[in-house]
Amino acid sequence: MTGHEPRGRPRGWATLAFPVYALVLATLTHWPKLRIEAPIERPDIIVHATAFGLWTWLLMATSWLGRPLGAKSVFLATIAGACVATVDEASQALPGLGRTVDRSDLWANLLGVGSVGLIAALWSLSRWLRGARHNTGSRSRTEPAEPDDDFLNHARTFAMLTLASRVLGLTRDAVIALVLGASAIASSFFTAFVIPNVFRRLFGEGALTAAFVPEYTRLCRDDPPAAARFASLTSGALAAGLGGFVILAELVLLIVLGSLEAGSTSHDVVVLTMIMLPFMPLVCVTALLGAMLQVRGRFSAQAGAPILLNACLITAACATGVILDWSLPDIAIALGVSVTVAGVLQLIWCLLDLRGLAGWTSSTHDARPRLKLMLKRMVPVLIGLGTVQIGVLIDALIAGLPVIMNTPEGQRLIFGGADGVIYPLDTSSAAVLYFGQRLYQLPLGVFAIAIATAVFPALARTSDDAEQFGKTLRLGLRTSLFIAIPAAVGLALVAEPLVGAVYGATGEGGLASESAERVRWILLAYTPAIIAASISQVLTRAYYACDDMRTPMRIGIVIVLCNIALNMALIWPFAEAGLAIATSVTAWAQVIALAWFAKRRIRSLASTPLITREATVSVTLTVTTSVALAICVFGVGLLWPFDATGRLGSAALVLSQTGVGAAVYAGLAVALKRTELRAVLAR
């Protein structure tokens, strides 16, 4: 052991041992008809507890989650161990394995994970207390990290973690579709879930960060103590304000609940909303902490926070829907509880990452003017940057109206009595719309928001340098289009097998064929919005970097009103797909408006062009190579010789089409020496 290596820190062997052990454990727990014989009763209980306890300890000992056996590693590894232990037991119900799902095995798995987690947490706490005594009086690490102007480097980190989150999110949706299907209770859950979920996207992926980052960035650079006071006051005020709002909202919902019939769909919506509403303040404070970490060049905590949400939902669905075999309403309640639990875990994760960096203080009186200014900015930011998410909320409420109005499952909502107007959507509309939105948001969240989030601090730092600002903005737009255009084209071409692979298009333990077809049409209608949202995310942040909050807000108000009007007009001929069509049309209208006013409203673009010859050539090449990608992907689907109707067959087709399309697009980018590809891949 070297002189500077911390005592007791595990060496690199754990990084090599963990994946080998995890593979062996997964193989043995799924080995067909494997049985353990021993002279004692139920020896497998001891084996289960020991095996998953060791799995958790080995993960803690790696450097994948932070410092080996540090507080962050212990926290994340314990959560991961609990999730894997539950999913591992539930997956043994797969046909062909000859194994059975046993509740006692699940409790043994969790006992092993929890015991190791508790022991490691106590050991980590004692080590931290010893270190705190030794370091008393030493200088606190409150100085801001040196900013990194290479935003694409941060974008890669953000995108990779977001990709992992989105892939896990698809797994989550597949499991929820497996246990709930497109039932009325599923629509009730997704209608209630949309409120905290939209707040997560509005604050975690946009508005709060956009309003907070510019001022916090300047303070970190010019006056670090003032930055600490500003962050302390903002986080405290946000937690208190939203916490009070949630308490008031819970009381109102409790009164409403008393007037509803137990077991009705409207009753289910209100109950689930009450359960998940505390997630809102938790995710907003987490977003603020994530913004502080972004300014200091740390993007992993905020980008990876949704992984915890997905893991909690998967665990709850597997435990209650597969292992415990609860009723559908009880499964939905368990899913709602897991959402709130995930909010607490996300907050703890960010707090652990901020240790020693934030410089929390109770002396915040001089930060109040800055807080008022930030709140004044945040209202227009919510409207301007959150147009897409506000549209998602409106779409969900329109689709969820049948369950909100307590329409019996399988029947239509009628306004005006028996001879009145028949509403074009039914009790499954909210569920199929949600499933379609989740697939379209995969490339949007992985790439568009990743690039826009990473470029924003760079735009804020260069807002006084017109030439550098224009260069950064154009690079952000070109890179967004370089990824968004082929992503949209590819998603449209693989829509049918993708729905089958994720949700089970033949009704094999998932959605019925009719519901899967509705999801596919929704997905196709959403794909044009991927390109538009990628552009608007970057353009809107360019306005905010130059302290122009009003122009995107005014545009956003008009777009939201147009979206509502189109929604109500298009659901009659196109049902749920009409909501997606309206979103795509208004998303492109927003892009046109933002680009039209950019030269006039963004001061840093007054002396530098937004569109240059280099940008025009770049977009032309992107479109051309995307056409080549489309031809190849379509050809693979046309010539595919295997069965693509089942889940595995659909997954094989999607992977083949995606692999060929990515190879063709990347190969052409290399052959054409695309600067965007070099920028994305360069370290």
C-alpha positions as CSV (number, residue, x, y, z in Angstrom):
1,M,0.0,0.0,0.0
2,T,1.4,3.4,-0.9
3,G,1.7,6.2,1.5
4,H,-1.1,8.2,0.1
5,E,-3.6,5.4,-0.5
6,P,-6.5,5.4,2.1
7,R,-6.3,2.7,4.6
8,G,-8.7,-0.2,3.9
9,R,-9.4,0.9,0.4
10,P,-9.9,-2.2,-1.8
11,R,-7.6,-2.7,-4.7
12,G,-8.6,-3.1,-8.4
13,W,-9.3,-6.8,-8.1
14,A,-12.9,-6.0,-7.2
15,T,-13.5,-4.3,-10.5
16,L,-12.5,-7.5,-12.3
17,A,-14.2,-9.9,-9.8
18,F,-17.6,-8.2,-9.8
19,P,-18.7,-8.7,-13.4
20,V,-17.4,-12.3,-13.3
21,Y,-19.3,-13.1,-10.1
22,A,-22.5,-11.2,-11.3
23,L,-22.5,-13.3,-14.6
24,V,-22.0,-16.6,-12.6
25,L,-24.7,-15.7,-10.2
26,A,-27.2,-14.8,-12.9
27,T,-26.4,-18.0,-14.7
28,L,-26.9,-20.2,-11.7
29,T,-30.1,-18.5,-10.5
30,H,-31.6,-19.1,-14.0
31,W,-30.1,-22.5,-14.7
32,P,-33.1,-24.8,-15.7
33,K,-34.4,-27.0,-12.9
34,L,-31.4,-26.4,-10.6
35,R,-32.0,-27.7,-7.1
36,I,-29.8,-27.6,-4.0
37,E,-29.8,-30.7,-1.8
38,A,-28.5,-30.6,1.9
39,P,-29.3,-32.2,5.2
40,I,-30.9,-28.9,6.5
41,E,-34.3,-27.6,5.5
42,R,-34.3,-25.0,2.8
43,P,-30.5,-24.6,2.4
44,D,-31.2,-22.3,-0.6
45,I,-32.4,-19.6,1.8
46,I,-28.9,-19.3,3.3
47,V,-27.4,-19.5,-0.2
48,H,-29.7,-16.7,-1.5
49,A,-28.8,-14.3,1.4
50,T,-25.1,-15.0,1.1
51,A,-25.0,-14.8,-2.7
52,F,-26.7,-11.4,-3.1
53,G,-24.9,-10.0,0.0
54,L,-21.6,-10.8,-1.7
55,W,-22.9,-9.3,-5.0
56,T,-23.6,-6.1,-3.2
57,W,-20.3,-6.0,-1.3
58,L,-18.3,-6.6,-4.5
59,L,-20.1,-3.7,-6.3
60,M,-19.4,-1.4,-3.3
61,A,-15.7,-2.4,-3.6
62,T,-15.4,-1.4,-7.2
63,S,-14.8,2.2,-8.3
64,W,-17.8,2.2,-10.6
65,L,-20.1,4.1,-8.2
66,G,-17.5,6.4,-6.7
67,R,-14.8,5.8,-4.1
68,P,-14.7,2.1,-3.1
69,L,-16.7,1.5,0.0
70,G,-17.4,5.3,0.3
71,A,-20.7,6.6,1.3
72,K,-21.9,7.1,-2.2
73,S,-20.8,3.6,-3.3
74,V,-22.5,2.0,-0.3
75,F,-25.7,3.9,-0.9
76,L,-26.0,3.2,-4.7
77,A,-24.7,-0.4,-4.4
78,T,-27.4,-1.3,-1.7
79,I,-30.1,0.1,-3.9
80,A,-28.8,-1.7,-7.0
81,G,-28.5,-4.9,-4.9
82,A,-32.1,-4.7,-3.8
83,C,-33.4,-4.0,-7.3
84,V,-31.3,-6.8,-8.9
85,A,-32.3,-9.3,-6.2
86,T,-36.0,-8.6,-6.9
87,V,-35.7,-8.7,-10.7
88,D,-33.6,-11.8,-10.5
89,E,-36.3,-13.7,-8.6
90,A,-39.1,-12.4,-10.8
91,S,-37.3,-13.3,-14.0
92,Q,-37.2,-17.0,-12.9
93,A,-40.9,-17.1,-13.9
94,L,-39.8,-17.1,-17.6
95,P,-41.1,-20.1,-19.5
96,G,-38.7,-22.8,-20.3
97,L,-36.5,-22.5,-17.2
98,G,-38.5,-25.0,-15.1
99,R,-38.1,-22.8,-12.1
100,T,-40.6,-21.3,-9.7
101,V,-40.9,-17.9,-8.1
102,D,-40.8,-18.1,-4.3
103,R,-41.5,-15.2,-1.9
104,S,-39.1,-16.6,0.8
105,D,-36.3,-16.5,-1.8
106,L,-37.0,-12.8,-2.3
107,W,-36.9,-12.1,1.4
108,A,-33.6,-14.0,1.7
109,N,-32.1,-12.0,-1.2
110,L,-33.2,-8.7,0.4
111,L,-31.9,-9.8,3.8
112,G,-28.5,-10.4,2.4
113,V,-28.4,-7.1,0.5
114,G,-29.7,-5.1,3.5
115,S,-27.3,-6.7,6.0
116,V,-24.3,-5.9,3.9
117,G,-25.6,-2.5,3.2
118,L,-26.2,-1.7,6.9
119,I,-22.7,-3.0,7.9
120,A,-21.0,-1.1,5.2
121,A,-22.9,2.1,5.9
122,L,-21.9,1.9,9.6
123,W,-18.3,1.3,8.7
124,S,-18.3,4.2,6.2
125,L,-19.9,6.5,8.8
126,S,-17.3,5.6,11.5
127,R,-14.5,6.2,8.9
128,W,-16.1,9.6,8.0
129,L,-16.3,10.6,11.7
130,R,-12.7,9.7,12.3
131,G,-11.7,11.7,9.2
132,A,-13.8,14.7,10.4
133,R,-12.0,14.8,13.8
134,H,-8.6,14.7,12.1
135,N,-9.5,17.4,9.6
136,T,-11.1,19.8,12.0
137,G,-10.0,23.4,11.1
138,S,-8.8,22.4,7.6
139,R,-9.9,24.4,4.6
140,S,-13.3,23.5,3.2
141,R,-13.6,22.6,-0.4
142,T,-16.0,25.3,-1.4
143,E,-14.0,26.8,-4.2
144,P,-15.7,26.3,-7.6
145,A,-14.1,23.8,-9.9
146,E,-12.4,25.2,-13.0
147,P,-15.0,25.3,-15.7
148,D,-14.5,23.2,-18.7
149,D,-15.4,24.9,-22.0
150,D,-15.6,21.6,-23.9
151,F,-19.3,21.2,-23.5
152,L,-19.4,18.2,-25.9
153,N,-17.2,16.3,-23.4
154,H,-19.9,16.9,-20.8
155,A,-22.6,16.1,-23.3
156,R,-21.1,12.7,-23.9
157,T,-21.2,12.0,-20.1
158,F,-24.7,13.3,-19.8
159,A,-25.8,11.4,-22.9
160,M,-24.3,8.0,-21.9
161,L,-25.9,8.2,-18.4
162,T,-29.2,9.3,-20.0
163,L,-29.0,6.5,-22.5
164,A,-28.6,4.0,-19.7
165,S,-31.5,5.6,-17.9
166,R,-33.7,5.5,-21.1
167,V,-32.8,1.9,-21.8
168,L,-33.7,1.1,-18.2
169,G,-36.9,3.2,-18.7
170,L,-37.9,1.0,-21.7
171,T,-37.4,-2.0,-19.5
172,R,-39.6,-0.3,-16.9
173,D,-42.3,0.3,-19.4
174,A,-42.1,-3.2,-20.7
175,V,-42.5,-4.6,-17.1
176,I,-45.4,-2.2,-16.4
177,A,-47.1,-3.2,-19.7
178,L,-46.6,-6.8,-18.6
179,V,-48.3,-6.4,-15.2
180,L,-50.9,-3.7,-16.0
181,G,-51.4,-3.9,-19.8
182,A,-53.5,-1.1,-21.3
183,S,-56.2,-1.4,-18.7
184,A,-58.2,1.3,-17.0
185,I,-56.0,1.1,-13.9
186,A,-52.9,1.6,-16.1
187,S,-54.5,4.7,-17.6
188,S,-55.3,5.9,-14.0
189,F,-51.7,5.4,-13.0
190,F,-50.2,7.2,-16.0
191,T,-52.7,10.1,-15.7
192,A,-51.6,10.6,-12.1
193,F,-48.0,10.0,-12.8
194,V,-47.8,12.6,-15.5
195,I,-48.0,15.5,-13.0
196,P,-44.8,14.6,-11.0
197,N,-43.2,13.3,-14.2
198,V,-43.7,16.6,-16.1
199,F,-42.4,18.5,-13.1
200,R,-39.3,16.2,-13.2
201,R,-38.7,17.2,-16.9
202,L,-39.6,20.8,-16.5
203,F,-37.3,21.4,-13.5
204,G,-34.8,18.6,-13.9
205,E,-34.2,19.0,-17.6
206,G,-34.9,22.7,-18.1
207,A,-36.6,25.6,-16.3
208,L,-35.0,25.6,-12.9
209,T,-31.5,24.9,-14.3
210,A,-31.9,27.6,-17.0
211,A,-33.0,30.3,-14.4
212,F,-30.4,29.3,-11.8
213,V,-27.2,28.5,-13.8
214,P,-26.3,31.9,-15.3
215,E,-26.3,33.7,-11.9
216,Y,-24.7,30.9,-10.0
217,T,-22.0,30.5,-12.7
218,R,-21.1,34.2,-12.4
219,L,-21.0,34.1,-8.6
220,C,-18.9,30.9,-8.6
221,R,-16.4,32.7,-10.8
222,D,-16.4,36.1,-9.1
223,D,-17.6,35.6,-5.5
224,P,-17.7,32.0,-4.2
225,P,-19.0,32.8,-0.7
226,A,-21.9,34.7,-2.3
227,A,-22.5,31.7,-4.5
228,A,-22.8,29.5,-1.4
229,R,-25.3,31.9,0.2
230,F,-27.3,32.1,-3.0
231,A,-27.5,28.3,-3.4
232,S,-28.4,27.8,0.3
233,L,-31.2,30.4,0.2
234,T,-32.6,29.1,-3.1
235,S,-32.6,25.4,-2.1
236,G,-34.2,26.3,1.3
237,A,-36.9,28.5,-0.2
238,L,-37.7,26.0,-2.9
239,A,-38.1,23.1,-0.5
240,A,-40.2,25.2,1.9
241,G,-42.4,26.7,-0.9
242,L,-43.1,23.5,-2.8
243,G,-43.4,21.5,0.5
244,G,-46.2,23.9,1.6
245,F,-47.9,23.6,-1.8
246,V,-47.9,19.8,-1.6
247,I,-49.4,19.9,1.9
248,L,-52.2,22.2,0.7
249,A,-52.8,20.2,-2.5
250,E,-53.0,16.9,-0.4
251,L,-55.7,18.5,1.8
252,V,-57.7,19.6,-1.2
253,L,-57.4,16.1,-2.9
254,L,-58.4,14.5,0.4
255,I,-61.6,16.5,0.4
256,V,-62.2,15.6,-3.2
257,L,-61.5,11.9,-2.5
258,G,-64.3,11.9,0.1
259,S,-66.9,12.7,-2.6
260,L,-65.8,9.9,-5.0
261,E,-66.9,6.3,-5.1
262,A,-64.3,3.8,-3.8
263,G,-63.0,1.6,-6.7
264,S,-64.0,4.0,-9.4
265,T,-61.4,5.2,-11.9
266,S,-61.6,8.8,-10.8
267,H,-61.0,7.6,-7.2
268,D,-57.9,5.7,-8.4
269,V,-56.6,8.8,-10.1
270,V,-56.9,10.9,-7.0
271,V,-55.4,8.3,-4.7
272,L,-52.4,7.7,-7.0
273,T,-51.9,11.5,-7.4
274,M,-51.8,11.9,-3.6
275,I,-49.3,9.2,-3.3
276,M,-46.9,10.6,-6.0
277,L,-47.4,14.3,-5.3
278,P,-44.5,14.5,-2.8
279,F,-42.2,13.5,-5.7
280,M,-42.6,17.0,-7.0
281,P,-40.7,19.0,-4.4
282,L,-38.1,16.3,-4.1
283,V,-37.3,16.3,-7.8
284,C,-37.2,20.1,-7.9
285,V,-34.7,20.3,-5.1
286,T,-32.7,17.5,-6.7
287,A,-32.7,19.5,-10.0
288,L,-31.3,22.5,-8.2
289,L,-28.5,20.4,-6.6
290,G,-27.9,19.0,-10.1
291,A,-27.6,22.5,-11.5
292,M,-24.9,23.3,-8.9
293,L,-23.0,20.2,-9.9
294,Q,-23.3,21.1,-13.6
295,V,-21.6,24.4,-13.0
296,R,-18.8,22.6,-11.3
297,G,-18.4,20.2,-14.2
298,R,-20.2,17.3,-12.7
299,F,-23.1,16.0,-14.8
300,S,-23.3,12.4,-13.7
301,A,-25.6,12.9,-10.6
302,Q,-28.4,14.7,-12.4
303,A,-28.1,12.6,-15.6
304,G,-28.2,9.4,-13.6
305,A,-30.9,10.3,-11.1
306,P,-33.7,8.9,-13.4
307,I,-31.9,5.6,-13.2
308,L,-33.0,5.4,-9.5
309,L,-36.6,6.2,-10.5
310,N,-36.6,3.5,-13.2
311,A,-35.0,0.9,-10.9
312,C,-37.6,1.6,-8.1
313,L,-40.5,1.2,-10.6
314,I,-39.1,-2.0,-12.1
315,T,-38.5,-3.4,-8.6
316,A,-42.0,-2.6,-7.4
317,A,-43.6,-4.0,-10.6
318,C,-41.6,-7.3,-10.4
319,A,-42.2,-7.7,-6.7
320,T,-45.9,-7.0,-6.6
321,G,-47.0,-8.1,-10.1
322,V,-44.8,-11.2,-10.6
323,I,-43.6,-12.5,-7.3
324,L,-46.5,-11.5,-4.9
325,D,-49.2,-11.6,-7.6
326,W,-51.1,-8.6,-6.2
327,S,-54.3,-7.2,-7.8
328,L,-54.0,-4.5,-10.4
329,P,-55.1,-1.6,-8.1
330,D,-52.6,-2.7,-5.5
331,I,-49.8,-3.0,-8.0
332,A,-50.6,0.6,-9.2
333,I,-50.4,1.8,-5.5
334,A,-47.1,0.1,-5.1
335,L,-45.8,1.7,-8.2
336,G,-46.9,5.1,-6.9
337,V,-45.1,4.6,-3.6
338,S,-41.9,3.6,-5.5
339,V,-42.0,6.9,-7.3
340,T,-41.9,8.9,-4.1
341,V,-39.2,6.6,-2.6
342,A,-37.2,7.3,-5.8
343,G,-37.5,11.0,-5.2
344,V,-35.9,10.6,-1.7
345,L,-33.1,8.4,-3.1
346,Q,-32.4,10.9,-5.9
347,L,-32.1,13.8,-3.4
348,I,-29.7,11.7,-1.2
349,W,-27.6,10.9,-4.3
350,C,-27.1,14.5,-5.3
351,L,-26.4,15.5,-1.7
352,L,-23.7,12.9,-1.4
353,D,-22.1,14.2,-4.6
354,L,-22.1,17.8,-3.3
355,R,-20.3,17.0,-0.1
356,G,-17.6,19.6,0.5
357,L,-18.5,21.6,-2.6
358,A,-21.7,23.5,-1.8
359,G,-20.5,25.4,1.3
360,W,-24.0,25.5,2.8
361,T,-24.6,28.5,5.1
362,S,-27.5,29.9,7.2
363,S,-26.4,33.5,6.6
364,T,-28.3,34.3,3.4
365,H,-29.8,37.7,3.8
366,D,-27.8,39.4,1.1
367,A,-28.9,36.6,-1.4
368,R,-32.6,37.5,-1.3
369,P,-32.5,40.0,-4.2
370,R,-30.8,37.4,-6.4
371,L,-33.5,34.8,-5.4
372,K,-36.3,37.2,-6.3
373,L,-34.6,37.9,-9.7
374,M,-34.2,34.1,-10.3
375,L,-37.9,33.4,-9.5
376,K,-38.9,36.3,-11.8
377,R,-36.9,34.7,-14.5
378,M,-38.1,31.2,-13.9
379,V,-41.8,31.9,-14.6
380,P,-41.1,32.8,-18.3
381,V,-38.5,30.0,-18.5
382,L,-41.2,27.5,-17.4
383,I,-43.4,28.5,-20.3
384,G,-40.6,29.0,-22.9
385,L,-38.5,26.0,-22.3
386,G,-41.3,23.8,-21.1
387,T,-43.6,24.1,-24.1
388,V,-43.1,20.5,-25.0
389,Q,-43.6,19.2,-21.5
390,I,-46.6,21.4,-21.0
391,G,-48.0,19.9,-24.2
392,V,-47.3,16.4,-22.8
393,L,-49.3,17.3,-19.7
394,I,-52.2,18.6,-21.7
395,D,-52.1,15.6,-24.0
396,A,-52.1,13.3,-20.9
397,L,-55.1,15.1,-19.4
398,I,-57.1,15.0,-22.6
399,A,-56.3,11.3,-23.0
400,G,-57.0,10.6,-19.4
401,L,-60.4,12.3,-19.4
402,P,-62.3,9.0,-19.6
403,V,-60.7,7.7,-16.4
404,I,-60.9,11.1,-14.7
405,M,-64.7,11.1,-15.5
406,N,-65.1,7.6,-14.2
407,T,-66.1,5.9,-17.5
408,P,-66.5,2.1,-17.1
409,E,-63.8,0.1,-18.8
410,G,-64.6,-0.8,-22.4
411,Q,-67.2,2.0,-22.7
412,R,-67.1,5.5,-24.2
413,L,-67.4,8.8,-22.5
414,I,-70.6,10.6,-23.6
415,F,-71.3,14.3,-23.1
416,G,-74.9,15.4,-23.0
417,G,-76.8,12.2,-22.1
418,A,-77.4,9.1,-24.2
419,D,-77.9,11.1,-27.4
420,G,-75.0,13.4,-26.7
421,V,-71.5,13.7,-28.1
422,I,-69.3,10.6,-27.9
423,Y,-65.7,11.4,-26.8
424,P,-63.3,9.8,-29.3
425,L,-60.9,8.4,-26.7
426,D,-61.5,5.5,-24.2
427,T,-60.2,4.3,-20.9
428,S,-57.1,2.8,-22.5
429,S,-56.1,6.0,-24.3
430,A,-53.9,7.4,-21.5
431,A,-51.9,4.2,-21.3
432,V,-51.3,3.8,-25.1
433,L,-50.4,7.5,-25.4
434,Y,-47.9,7.1,-22.5
435,F,-46.3,4.0,-24.1
436,G,-45.9,5.9,-27.4
437,Q,-44.5,9.0,-25.8
438,R,-41.9,6.9,-23.9
439,L,-40.5,5.5,-27.2
440,Y,-40.3,8.9,-28.9
441,Q,-38.7,10.5,-25.8
442,L,-35.8,8.0,-25.9
443,P,-33.7,9.9,-28.5
444,L,-35.1,13.2,-27.4
445,G,-33.9,12.7,-23.8
446,V,-30.6,10.9,-24.7
447,F,-29.3,13.4,-27.3
448,A,-31.4,16.6,-27.6
449,I,-31.6,17.4,-23.9
450,A,-28.1,16.1,-23.2
451,I,-26.5,18.5,-25.8
452,A,-28.7,21.4,-24.7
453,T,-28.0,20.9,-21.0
454,A,-24.2,20.7,-21.7
455,V,-24.1,23.7,-24.0
456,F,-26.0,26.0,-21.7
457,P,-23.1,26.8,-19.2
458,A,-20.8,27.4,-22.2
459,L,-23.3,29.8,-23.8
460,A,-23.7,31.6,-20.4
461,R,-19.9,32.0,-20.0
462,T,-19.5,33.4,-23.6
463,S,-22.6,35.6,-23.7
464,D,-20.3,38.7,-23.7
465,D,-18.1,37.4,-26.6
466,A,-20.3,37.5,-29.7
467,E,-17.9,35.5,-31.9
468,Q,-17.4,32.7,-29.4
469,F,-21.1,32.7,-28.5
470,G,-22.1,32.3,-32.2
471,K,-19.5,29.6,-32.7
472,T,-20.7,27.6,-29.6
473,L,-24.4,28.0,-30.6
474,R,-23.8,26.9,-34.2
475,L,-21.8,23.9,-33.1
476,G,-24.6,23.0,-30.7
477,L,-27.3,23.2,-33.4
478,R,-25.2,21.3,-35.9
479,T,-24.4,18.6,-33.5
480,S,-28.1,18.3,-32.4
481,L,-29.2,17.9,-36.0
482,F,-26.4,15.5,-36.8
483,I,-27.9,13.2,-34.2
484,A,-31.6,14.1,-34.2
485,I,-32.3,13.7,-38.0
486,P,-31.1,10.1,-38.4
487,A,-32.6,9.3,-35.0
488,A,-36.0,10.4,-36.1
489,V,-35.7,8.7,-39.5
490,G,-34.5,5.4,-37.9
491,L,-37.2,5.5,-35.2
492,A,-40.0,5.9,-37.8
493,L,-38.7,2.9,-39.8
494,V,-38.3,0.5,-36.8
495,A,-41.6,1.6,-35.1
496,E,-43.5,-1.6,-35.6
497,P,-40.9,-4.1,-34.4
498,L,-39.8,-1.7,-31.6
499,V,-43.3,-1.7,-30.2
500,G,-43.4,-5.5,-30.5
501,A,-40.1,-5.9,-28.8
502,V,-40.8,-3.6,-25.8
503,Y,-44.5,-4.1,-25.3
504,G,-45.3,-7.5,-26.8
505,A,-47.4,-6.7,-29.9
506,T,-49.0,-10.1,-30.1
507,G,-50.5,-10.0,-26.7
508,E,-47.8,-12.4,-25.3
509,G,-47.7,-11.1,-21.8
510,G,-48.0,-7.5,-22.8
511,L,-50.3,-5.3,-24.9
512,A,-53.0,-6.7,-27.1
513,S,-52.4,-6.4,-30.9
514,E,-54.9,-3.6,-31.2
515,S,-53.3,-1.6,-28.4
516,A,-49.8,-2.1,-29.9
517,E,-51.0,-0.8,-33.3
518,R,-52.3,2.3,-31.6
519,V,-49.0,2.8,-29.9
520,R,-47.2,2.5,-33.3
521,W,-49.3,5.2,-34.9
522,I,-48.7,7.5,-32.0
523,L,-44.9,6.9,-32.3
524,L,-44.9,7.6,-36.0
525,A,-46.8,10.9,-35.4
526,Y,-44.3,12.0,-32.8
527,T,-41.1,11.4,-34.7
528,P,-41.0,14.8,-36.5
529,A,-41.1,16.5,-33.1
530,I,-37.7,14.9,-32.3
531,I,-35.9,17.1,-34.8
532,A,-37.9,20.2,-33.8
533,A,-37.4,19.7,-30.1
534,S,-33.6,19.2,-30.6
535,I,-33.4,22.6,-32.3
536,S,-35.7,24.5,-29.9
537,Q,-33.9,23.1,-26.8
538,V,-30.6,24.7,-27.9
539,L,-32.2,27.9,-29.3
540,T,-34.2,28.6,-26.2
541,R,-31.1,28.2,-24.0
542,A,-29.3,30.7,-26.2
543,Y,-32.0,33.3,-25.3
544,Y,-31.6,32.5,-21.6
545,A,-27.8,32.7,-21.7
546,C,-28.3,36.4,-22.9
547,D,-30.9,37.0,-20.1
548,D,-33.8,37.2,-22.6
549,M,-36.6,35.2,-20.8
550,R,-39.6,37.0,-22.3
551,T,-39.3,36.1,-26.0
552,P,-39.3,32.3,-25.5
553,M,-42.2,32.8,-23.0
554,R,-44.3,34.7,-25.4
555,I,-43.7,32.2,-28.2
556,G,-44.4,29.4,-25.8
557,I,-47.8,30.8,-24.7
558,V,-48.9,31.0,-28.4
559,I,-47.6,27.5,-29.0
560,V,-49.4,26.0,-26.0
561,L,-52.7,27.7,-27.1
562,C,-52.2,26.4,-30.7
563,N,-51.4,22.9,-29.3
564,I,-54.7,22.8,-27.3
565,A,-56.7,23.9,-30.3
566,L,-55.1,21.3,-32.6
567,N,-55.5,18.6,-29.9
568,M,-59.2,19.2,-29.7
569,A,-59.5,19.3,-33.5
570,L,-57.4,16.3,-34.4
571,I,-58.5,13.7,-31.8
572,W,-61.8,13.3,-33.6
573,P,-60.4,12.0,-36.9
574,F,-57.1,10.5,-35.5
575,A,-57.9,9.5,-31.9
576,E,-54.8,9.5,-29.7
577,A,-52.5,9.9,-32.7
578,G,-54.1,13.3,-33.2
579,L,-52.5,14.5,-29.9
580,A,-49.1,13.4,-31.3
581,I,-49.7,15.1,-34.6
582,A,-50.6,18.4,-32.8
583,T,-47.3,18.1,-30.8
584,S,-45.2,17.7,-33.9
585,V,-46.9,20.6,-35.8
586,T,-46.6,23.0,-32.9
587,A,-43.0,21.9,-32.1
588,W,-42.0,23.0,-35.7
589,A,-43.9,26.2,-35.3
590,Q,-41.9,27.0,-32.2
591,V,-38.6,26.4,-34.0
592,I,-39.6,28.7,-36.8
593,A,-40.6,31.4,-34.3
594,L,-37.4,31.1,-32.2
595,A,-35.2,31.2,-35.2
596,W,-37.0,34.2,-36.7
597,F,-36.6,36.3,-33.6
598,A,-33.1,35.1,-32.7
599,K,-31.2,37.7,-34.7
600,R,-33.4,40.5,-33.4
601,R,-33.6,39.4,-29.7
602,I,-30.3,37.7,-28.9
603,R,-27.8,40.5,-28.4
604,S,-24.8,38.2,-28.9
605,L,-26.0,37.3,-32.4
606,A,-26.2,41.0,-33.5
607,S,-22.7,40.9,-35.0
608,T,-22.4,37.2,-35.9
609,P,-24.6,35.1,-38.3
610,L,-26.7,32.3,-37.0
611,I,-26.6,30.4,-40.4
612,T,-23.2,30.2,-42.2
613,R,-22.1,28.3,-45.2
614,E,-20.4,25.7,-43.0
615,A,-23.8,25.2,-41.2
616,T,-25.7,24.8,-44.5
617,V,-23.2,22.3,-45.8
618,S,-23.4,20.4,-42.5
619,V,-27.2,20.1,-42.5
620,T,-27.2,19.1,-46.2
621,L,-24.7,16.3,-45.5
622,T,-26.8,15.2,-42.5
623,V,-30.0,15.0,-44.6
624,T,-28.2,13.1,-47.4
625,T,-26.6,10.5,-45.2
626,S,-29.9,10.1,-43.3
627,V,-31.5,9.2,-46.6
628,A,-28.8,6.5,-47.2
629,L,-29.5,5.3,-43.6
630,A,-33.2,5.1,-44.4
631,I,-32.7,3.0,-47.6
632,C,-30.5,0.5,-45.7
633,V,-32.8,0.2,-42.7
634,F,-35.8,-0.3,-45.0
635,G,-33.9,-2.9,-47.0
636,V,-33.0,-4.9,-43.9
637,G,-36.7,-4.9,-42.9
638,L,-37.8,-5.9,-46.4
639,L,-35.3,-8.8,-46.7
640,W,-35.5,-10.0,-43.1
641,P,-35.8,-13.8,-43.4
642,F,-36.8,-14.7,-39.9
643,D,-40.0,-14.5,-37.9
644,A,-40.5,-11.0,-36.5
645,T,-43.9,-11.4,-34.9
646,G,-42.9,-12.5,-31.4
647,R,-41.0,-10.4,-28.8
648,L,-37.6,-12.0,-29.5
649,G,-38.1,-11.9,-33.2
650,S,-39.1,-8.2,-33.1
651,A,-36.1,-7.4,-30.9
652,A,-33.7,-9.2,-33.3
653,L,-35.1,-7.2,-36.2
654,V,-34.8,-3.9,-34.3
655,L,-31.2,-4.6,-33.3
656,S,-30.3,-5.6,-36.9
657,Q,-31.9,-2.6,-38.4
658,T,-30.4,-0.2,-35.8
659,G,-27.0,-1.8,-36.2
660,V,-26.9,-1.5,-40.0
661,G,-28.3,2.0,-39.9
662,A,-25.8,3.2,-37.3
663,A,-22.9,1.5,-39.2
664,V,-23.9,3.1,-42.5
665,Y,-24.4,6.6,-41.0
666,A,-21.1,6.5,-39.0
667,G,-19.2,5.1,-42.0
668,L,-20.5,7.9,-44.3
669,A,-19.6,10.4,-41.6
670,V,-16.1,9.1,-41.4
671,A,-15.7,9.0,-45.2
672,L,-17.0,12.6,-45.5
673,K,-14.8,13.7,-42.6
674,R,-17.7,15.2,-40.7
675,T,-16.5,17.7,-38.1
676,E,-19.6,16.9,-35.9
677,L,-18.5,13.3,-35.6
678,R,-15.0,14.3,-34.6
679,A,-16.4,16.8,-32.1
680,V,-18.7,14.1,-30.5
681,L,-16.0,11.4,-30.3
682,A,-13.0,13.6,-29.5
683,R,-11.8,13.6,-25.9
